[in-house]
Amino acid sequence: MLNPKKLIKMVRKWQKVSALGRRRIMSKNSDTSATADSPSSLVASKGHVFMYTTDGKRFMVPLKYLTSSIFRELLRMSEEEFGLPTDGPITLPCEAACMDYIISLLHSRVPREVERAVLASIASSRCTTALAPEGLNQQLVLYGF
């Protein structure tokens, strides 16, 4: 499991990097239209951090989401798969569709039981839609209140 002290240290490092403004975090497959004239696309907003998925999509994640058990597990899996980045972006071992779903769940403040179910899903399928059989790619509603 990812040590909370390591997580805090990693987040603080990324905050410092984003505050400097000189070092810009760019996607590996970024287009050349992003210039220094558009700082909002290069530096995360205050209280946020950029994270990338395996398919190269960038997400601006609020720092408060990093304390959730779902992100702790994703960061632990990322550390196992890619190692801790020393000079590059944080890449999570999931696809953009999965990341969208996780962020929407955390945004809507789902109960702990739902978080545990998502954690079980992440651990078993490595959070990719490519691993699911053809008929199971539909999203299931886990809560209905």
trRosetta pair geometry for C-beta under 8 A, 3 or more apart (Angstrom, degrees):
i j d omega theta_ij theta_ji phi_ij phi_ji
1 72 7.1 12 -165 159 95 111
1 76 5.6 -52 -139 -106 41 143
2 6 6.0 -120 -177 75 81 120
2 7 5.6 84 140 -59 117 106
2 72 5.9 -156 50 -166 113 75
2 75 5.0 -17 -30 107 168 106
2 76 4.3 -133 -26 -79 96 80
2 79 6.0 142 -92 -3 104 146
3 6 4.2 85 69 4 96 106
3 7 6.9 -165 92 -9 50 84
4 7 5.4 -52 -147 36 36 116
4 8 6.3 36 156 -19 68 103
5 8 5.8 -52 -147 37 32 109
5 9 6.2 34 152 -20 64 107
6 9 5.6 -56 -147 38 31 113
6 10 6.2 31 154 -21 66 107
6 84 7.7 -99 -180 -102 120 141
7 10 5.8 -55 -147 36 28 110
7 11 6.4 26 155 -16 64 107
7 66 6.5 165 174 161 120 118
7 72 7.3 -46 -86 -116 154 79
7 75 6.4 72 -110 128 106 161
8 11 5.8 -55 -146 38 31 109
8 12 6.2 31 156 -19 65 107
9 12 5.9 -55 -147 37 28 110
9 13 6.5 33 152 -23 62 104
10 13 5.7 -51 -152 31 31 114
10 14 6.6 26 153 -15 64 105
10 84 6.9 -122 -99 -152 125 110
10 90 7.5 92 163 -88 124 128
11 14 5.8 -57 -151 38 34 108
11 15 6.4 37 150 -23 66 104
11 49 6.3 -99 -137 -61 82 152
11 63 6.2 97 -164 -135 136 108
11 66 6.3 135 -83 112 138 175
12 15 5.4 -50 -147 33 35 114
12 16 6.5 36 154 -19 65 102
13 16 5.8 -55 -154 34 31 110
13 17 6.4 30 151 -18 65 106
14 17 5.5 -50 -143 37 36 113
14 18 6.2 31 158 -16 67 106
14 44 7.8 25 151 24 107 141
14 49 5.1 54 119 -135 144 116
14 50 7.8 -154 -174 40 128 72
14 90 7.2 -36 -83 -23 145 120
15 18 6.0 -58 -146 40 29 106
15 19 6.2 28 154 -21 64 110
15 49 7.4 -70 -65 -87 70 100
16 19 5.7 -58 -146 37 29 111
16 20 6.6 39 155 -31 63 100
17 20 6.0 -47 -155 19 31 114
17 23 5.4 -66 -162 82 90 122
17 25 6.9 73 130 -46 126 110
18 21 7.8 41 168 -65 39 51
18 25 7.3 -40 -86 1 84 119
18 43 4.9 126 -166 -155 88 87
18 44 5.1 -47 -135 36 155 90
18 49 7.6 -144 -28 -118 147 64
18 50 7.9 145 -88 3 127 101
20 23 5.7 33 84 24 131 88
21 24 7.7 8 -173 -73 38 82
21 39 7.3 -14 -138 -140 104 123
21 43 6.3 -27 -105 -75 69 145
24 42 4.6 -37 -147 -172 118 117
24 43 7.2 -85 -124 -61 81 77
25 42 7.3 142 49 -174 61 65
25 50 5.7 172 100 62 139 141
25 88 8.0 111 -136 -169 92 36
25 89 5.4 111 -170 -84 113 93
26 30 4.6 -82 177 0 101 155
26 34 7.1 165 -125 87 110 145
26 42 7.3 -25 -78 -129 81 85
27 30 4.0 130 59 -59 89 90
27 52 6.6 143 -116 -109 84 128
27 56 5.9 83 -171 -176 117 88
27 58 5.5 -108 -71 -45 114 118
27 89 7.5 2 -100 -20 46 162
28 56 6.1 -99 51 -124 98 106
29 56 5.0 7 28 -163 120 150
30 34 5.9 -49 170 23 121 136
31 34 6.4 115 75 -8 74 90
34 38 6.2 -102 -147 66 66 123
34 41 5.5 -125 -132 108 112 133
34 42 6.6 138 172 -69 118 95
35 38 6.1 89 58 15 66 90
36 39 7.1 16 -174 -71 53 79
36 42 7.6 -19 -116 -8 45 162
38 41 4.8 15 131 19 112 113
38 42 6.9 123 100 -14 72 98
39 42 5.5 -71 -147 45 44 106
39 43 5.5 -10 174 21 86 111
40 43 7.3 -69 -119 55 20 76
40 45 7.7 17 -146 -69 82 86
44 48 4.4 -141 172 98 111 94
44 49 5.5 61 161 -113 179 22
44 50 5.0 -149 -66 -33 115 83
44 60 5.4 160 -132 -135 94 101
45 48 4.6 50 61 23 80 128
45 60 6.6 65 17 180 95 139
47 62 6.1 -5 140 -146 94 79
47 63 5.4 -114 -173 13 58 110
47 64 7.6 2 -180 -18 103 90
48 60 4.8 23 167 175 137 95
48 61 6.3 149 -158 73 81 34
48 62 5.5 -52 -99 -97 77 42
48 63 6.5 -132 -92 -29 23 78
49 60 7.5 160 76 -153 25 57
49 61 5.7 -29 64 63 77 88
49 63 6.2 86 -11 -82 103 78
49 66 7.5 34 31 -55 133 132
49 90 7.3 26 147 26 118 138
50 58 5.6 -14 -164 -168 109 106
50 59 7.0 144 -153 76 57 42
50 60 5.8 -33 -93 -96 66 63
50 61 7.6 132 -117 14 16 81
50 89 6.5 -63 111 -139 106 110
50 90 7.5 152 100 39 62 94
51 58 7.5 149 78 -154 34 58
51 59 5.3 -25 65 64 83 94
51 61 5.4 7 10 -1 117 128
51 89 7.3 142 -137 171 34 99
51 90 4.9 -49 -120 89 80 106
51 91 7.5 148 -174 -104 74 21
51 92 5.6 40 164 -20 120 112
51 99 7.8 -166 100 -142 112 137
52 56 6.5 -23 -170 -144 114 29
52 57 6.8 153 -152 77 66 39
52 58 5.5 -33 -96 -97 77 63
52 59 7.5 164 -91 17 27 77
52 89 4.9 61 -5 130 123 136
52 90 6.8 157 23 84 78 51
52 91 4.7 -35 79 -105 101 71
52 92 7.0 175 84 16 45 74
53 56 7.1 -40 72 28 74 20
53 57 4.9 6 34 52 112 90
53 59 7.1 63 -31 -10 96 113
53 91 7.2 92 -154 -159 6 74
53 92 5.7 -36 -106 65 57 92
53 94 5.7 -70 -140 86 102 65
53 95 5.7 80 165 -155 135 20
53 96 4.9 -170 45 -67 158 60
53 98 7.6 144 -135 58 135 95
53 99 5.2 -118 -75 -23 127 141
54 91 6.7 88 -83 175 53 109
54 92 7.5 -95 -33 90 74 54
54 93 6.0 42 -53 -141 119 42
54 94 6.6 166 1 61 102 17
54 95 6.3 -54 51 -82 98 55
54 128 7.7 -32 45 -94 141 111
55 95 5.3 41 -8 -137 123 78
55 96 5.6 -80 62 -17 122 98
57 96 3.8 51 27 -92 156 122
57 99 7.2 -172 88 50 122 143
58 89 7.8 -82 -112 -155 99 153
59 96 7.8 164 -52 -133 111 78
59 99 5.5 -138 -41 154 155 136
59 103 6.8 -149 -168 -57 137 146
61 65 5.4 -102 177 61 99 134
61 66 7.1 103 128 -56 122 86
61 71 7.6 138 174 -115 147 137
61 103 6.9 -125 -113 -104 87 113
62 65 5.0 102 71 -8 83 101
63 66 5.6 -39 -167 11 50 118
64 67 6.4 -45 -172 20 48 109
65 68 5.6 -33 -170 4 57 118
65 71 5.6 113 139 -37 82 148
65 103 7.3 -11 -133 -121 161 71
65 106 5.0 67 -127 153 108 156
66 71 5.0 -116 -128 120 41 148
66 72 7.7 98 174 -64 58 65
66 75 7.5 50 -151 -40 90 143
67 71 7.5 39 34 60 19 123
67 72 7.7 13 -167 -51 25 105
68 71 5.0 85 63 13 89 98
68 72 6.9 -150 95 -8 45 88
68 106 5.8 -99 -43 -116 166 122
68 115 6.8 -131 -175 -138 106 134
69 72 5.4 -52 -144 36 36 117
69 73 6.4 36 157 -20 66 104
69 115 5.6 97 54 155 112 124
69 116 7.7 7 92 -81 148 58
69 119 6.0 -32 125 -77 110 138
70 73 6.0 -59 -156 35 27 108
70 74 6.5 25 150 -16 64 108
70 102 5.7 179 152 -154 141 114
70 105 7.5 102 -38 88 170 130
70 106 6.9 -132 49 -66 138 114
70 115 5.8 -115 -43 -154 102 91
70 118 5.7 -8 -105 105 121 124
70 119 6.0 -127 -96 -75 66 83
70 122 7.0 135 -148 -21 80 155
71 74 5.3 -51 -142 39 39 113
71 75 6.0 38 158 -19 69 105
71 102 7.8 130 -68 160 75 132
71 106 7.9 30 -33 -79 109 154
72 75 5.9 -57 -147 39 27 108
72 76 6.3 30 152 -21 63 107
73 76 5.6 -52 -146 35 32 113
73 77 6.3 31 155 -17 65 106
73 119 5.6 137 -16 -137 164 94
73 122 5.9 108 117 100 133 141
73 123 6.8 -75 -173 -65 136 91
74 77 5.7 -55 -148 39 30 111
74 78 6.2 34 151 -22 64 107
74 92 4.9 2 171 -148 115 117
74 93 7.1 -169 -157 42 73 76
74 94 6.6 -52 -132 -9 114 125
74 102 7.6 59 -52 -162 146 170
74 122 6.8 -79 -73 -169 80 147
74 127 7.2 25 -108 -28 97 164
75 78 5.4 -49 -144 35 33 116
75 79 6.4 38 154 -22 64 101
75 90 7.8 -23 -119 -172 89 126
75 92 7.4 -55 -78 -107 49 93
76 79 5.7 -51 -151 32 31 112
76 80 6.6 30 150 -17 63 104
77 80 5.6 -53 -150 36 34 112
77 81 6.1 19 157 -10 68 113
77 92 7.7 58 80 -162 104 70
77 93 5.0 -104 130 37 113 128
77 122 7.6 -131 -25 155 154 108
77 126 7.3 165 -168 -136 143 74
77 127 7.9 131 95 8 165 123
78 81 6.0 -62 -139 45 28 102
78 82 5.6 -28 -178 32 69 111
78 90 6.8 44 158 -177 157 84
78 91 6.3 168 -146 89 115 58
78 92 5.2 -69 -75 -116 126 48
78 93 5.6 -168 -85 -14 64 89
79 82 7.3 -67 -110 59 15 72
79 83 6.6 27 -161 -139 52 18
79 84 5.8 9 -126 -63 91 74
81 93 4.9 90 24 -73 161 135
82 85 7.2 -5 130 -58 117 85
82 91 5.5 111 -53 67 172 110
82 93 7.4 -172 -18 -62 105 96
85 88 4.5 -114 -160 67 122 83
85 89 6.6 -108 -147 80 173 22
85 90 5.9 -138 18 -86 134 52
85 91 7.4 110 -54 6 130 83
92 99 6.8 119 77 -91 139 117
92 127 7.9 -42 146 91 102 153
93 126 6.1 -67 138 -174 115 93
93 127 6.5 116 108 52 74 116
94 98 4.2 -107 174 86 118 135
94 99 5.6 143 101 -53 118 84
94 102 7.7 59 111 -11 165 138
94 122 7.4 -47 -84 -135 129 98
94 126 7.4 -171 -90 150 70 61
94 127 3.4 -46 -108 121 109 129
94 128 6.5 -157 -140 -69 56 62
95 98 5.0 95 58 9 73 103
95 99 7.1 -138 100 -5 38 91
95 127 7.1 -171 17 133 69 82
95 128 5.3 91 -17 -128 110 69
95 129 5.9 -74 48 10 149 92
95 130 7.4 122 -45 -10 144 94
96 99 5.5 -57 -145 39 34 112
96 100 6.3 41 154 -24 67 101
97 100 5.7 -47 -149 31 31 114
97 101 6.6 31 152 -18 61 106
97 129 5.7 7 69 -28 137 137
98 101 5.7 -56 -153 36 32 113
98 102 6.4 31 151 -19 66 106
98 122 7.9 120 -178 -105 129 88
98 127 4.5 124 168 177 159 92
98 128 6.8 -79 -30 -92 144 28
98 129 6.7 -163 -49 -37 97 87
99 102 5.7 -52 -144 36 33 111
99 103 6.3 31 158 -16 66 106
100 103 6.0 -59 -148 39 27 107
100 104 6.3 24 156 -17 64 109
101 104 5.9 -57 -146 38 28 109
101 105 6.4 31 154 -21 63 105
101 139 7.0 -168 -111 -123 130 126
102 105 5.7 -53 -150 33 31 113
102 106 6.4 23 156 -12 65 107
102 118 6.8 133 -109 177 83 142
103 106 5.9 -57 -146 41 32 106
103 107 6.0 36 154 -24 66 109
104 107 5.5 -52 -142 36 31 115
104 108 6.3 20 161 -10 64 109
105 108 6.2 -67 -150 43 26 100
105 110 5.0 -36 -173 -4 86 134
105 114 6.8 -157 -160 135 119 122
105 115 7.5 147 147 -89 127 68
105 118 6.4 116 141 -66 175 159
106 109 7.4 34 -178 -75 37 40
106 110 7.5 -68 -83 16 30 94
110 114 4.0 -77 154 75 127 143
110 115 6.3 155 91 -47 106 78
110 142 7.6 39 -157 87 143 118
110 143 6.1 177 -142 -1 104 151
111 114 5.2 101 62 5 72 99
111 115 7.4 -132 107 -2 43 89
111 143 6.9 140 21 -101 103 144
112 115 5.4 -54 -151 36 40 115
112 116 6.3 42 151 -22 70 102
113 116 5.7 -52 -152 34 32 112
113 117 6.6 34 149 -20 64 103
114 117 5.6 -51 -150 34 35 113
114 118 6.4 34 152 -17 66 104
114 142 5.1 122 -132 119 99 130
114 143 5.4 -43 -81 -41 135 121
115 118 5.8 -55 -149 38 32 110
115 119 6.3 37 150 -23 65 106
116 119 5.4 -51 -147 35 33 116
116 120 6.5 36 153 -21 64 101
117 120 5.7 -50 -152 32 32 112
117 121 6.5 33 149 -18 63 105
117 142 5.8 170 89 -150 150 140
118 121 5.5 -54 -151 37 35 114
118 122 6.2 38 151 -22 68 104
118 142 7.6 -97 -55 -26 87 172
119 122 5.6 -51 -144 34 32 112
119 123 6.3 28 158 -17 65 107
120 123 5.9 -56 -146 38 28 109
120 124 6.2 17 159 -12 64 113
121 124 6.1 -65 -143 42 26 103
121 125 6.0 -21 175 21 66 113
121 127 7.6 87 123 -89 85 65
122 125 7.1 -78 -131 54 17 79
122 126 7.4 39 -179 -127 55 12
122 127 4.7 9 -133 -63 78 101
125 128 6.4 -140 147 42 94 64
125 131 5.0 170 -164 85 91 134
125 132 6.6 12 -145 -63 144 82
126 131 6.5 100 50 -18 98 156
128 131 4.9 90 78 -2 100 102
128 132 7.8 -163 103 -11 63 83
129 132 5.7 -47 -161 22 50 115
129 137 5.9 64 -169 -133 106 97
132 136 4.6 -124 176 91 110 106
132 137 5.5 144 97 -80 129 66
133 136 5.0 70 61 15 82 110
133 137 8.0 -128 90 -35 43 78
134 137 6.8 -46 -171 -11 31 111
135 138 7.9 -30 167 0 50 101
141 144 5.9 70 138 -74 124 91
